[in-house]
C-alpha cells in the first residue's frame, strides 16, 4: 500500500507518537552498537529542487543507518528543471525506487493531483 507523508496533519496523534517512540528506540540501539537493516534492499530517491545540506545529510545518514541506499538528484538534474510536473516524474521513478523524498520551493508542487 502506498502511503504519502505530505503533511503531519495526515497522521493521528497516536501514529505520530508511535513514530517518535520508534525513532528514539532506533537511535538508542544504534548508539549501543546495534546494526539496523530494516531498509536493506530498499532505495530512496532524494529530489532536491531547493538545496539543503542538513536535510540531505539527515536523510542519507538515516537510510544508510537502516541498511538502505540513496540516489540524490538536484533539481537541475531532473525534469523539474524543464517544468515537467512532479507527478509525471514520480510515476516513472516509482518503477525504480522504493520511496522518494522531495524538497521544493513550495508545498503546492507535491500536493498537485
N, C-alpha and C positions, 0 to 999 in steps of 0.2 A: 504494500500500500504506500503510495506516495504521500509524504507529509511535508508541507512547506512551512518554514518559520519566517513569516513576513513581519509579524508584529507580536509583541509579548501579550497583547490583548487576545490573541488567538488561543491562548492556553489558560486553563483554570489555575487558581492559586495552588491547588494540590499538585498539579503537574509541574508547575514551576518550582515548588518546594522540593519535589522528588528529584528534579534535575539538579538543583543546587546541592542536595544531600549526596547524590551520586558523584558530583564533581568533587566535593570535599573528600569523599572516601577515596576516589581515584588519586587525588593529589596526595593524600596521606600515605596511600600504598606505594605510590611512585617514590616518595621521599624515603620510604623504608626499603627501597630497592626492588619492589615488586615490578616485574616487567609485564606490561599490558599488551595484549594483542587482539583486542576486541575488533579492531578495524583492519586486521591483516587481510590482504587481498582486495581491499577497497581503495578506490581512488577518488579524490575530490578535486574539482577544478576551482581555482581561485581566480575570479574575473574582476579585476580592479580598474574600473573606469576612472575612479578617483584614488590616487595613490595614498597608501598609509603604511609606513614601516611597522608600527606597533601592531596593527590589525593583521598584516601579512605574517609577521613573525609569530603572533599568538596562534593563528590558525595552522600554520605549518608545524610549529612545535607540538601542538595538540594532536594533529594527525600522525606525525612521526612517533610521538609518545604512545599512541594507541596501535601502532603497527601499520598504519596506512601510508598511502603515497599521495603526493600533491603535484598538480600541474598548475603553474602560475602563468596567467595571461594578463598582460596590461591591456588597458582599453585600446591602445593603438595597435595591438596585435590581433584584434578581433574585428568582427563585422560591426561592432558598436561604433567604431571609428568611421564607418561608412553609413551610419544611420540605419542599419538593419535592426529591426525590433528584437529586444532581448528574448521574447518568447520564441521567435524563429530560431535563433541561435541555440537556445536551451533545448528545443525539440531535437536538434541534431546532436548536440553534445550529450544528451541523455543516453544515447546509444553507446557512448564510450566511457562515461564516468558514473560513479555511484551517487555523487552529490555535487552541488555547485554552491559556492559562496560568492555573492555578488556585492561589490561595493561601488555605489554610483553616486552621482551628484544629487539624486532625488528619489524618494520612495515611489513616485509615480512610474518610474521605469520598471520596477519589479512588480508593481501592482497591476500593470497593464494586462487586461484579459486575453 
